[in-house]
Amino acid sequence: MTPALELIEPAFEYCFELRVDVADAIPLGGSDEGEGLHFAGITGGAFEGPRLRGRILPGGGDWWHGRGLVVRLDARYVIEAELPGGGTAAVDVVNRGTWRTDPDGFARMLAGEHVGERELYYRTAFVFQTEHPELRWLAESQFVGYARPEPGRVVIRVFRLV
């Protein structure tokens, strides 16, 4: 009989919070009500936390596909990170995830009410790419995010799986 393997409990390290400024969504097929494919351009932003800080460069985008109260997200953009010894370095970001809510949460959002991270399932997974030696830890680990919408932006708390 094969001995039982010990199950490792996941642990996460909070690294930084992204505040990504986005343009209004453009329907790319489907409806203005959220069904179908959409695109929202990334216009800038900033990030800060215990592991990293910097700015989000304009020019990326978030493609999302909505069906009912579930949305699949696929964002790509570039961040510019401040280096500990001075200067900055660019990092490519790919961020994919899922957004979902229930009819009550959606109605509250449409009414302009705040819907918190525990009420709105808005989770993402990151892939960072950079060749800068001081930022290689980004490319060599797996990251997840807890996101929330704010007017004109998406805010994502980024955690490294340790």
Beta strands, then each sheet from edge to edge (+ up, - down):
strand 1: 12-22
strand 2: 26-30
strand 3: 36-48
strand 4: 53-56
strand 5: 61-67
strand 6: 70-82
strand 7: 88-100
strand 8: 121-129
strand 9: 143-150
strand 10: 153-161
sheet 1: 2+ 3- 1+ 10- 9+ 8- 7+ 6- 4+
sheet 2: 2+ 3- 5+
end
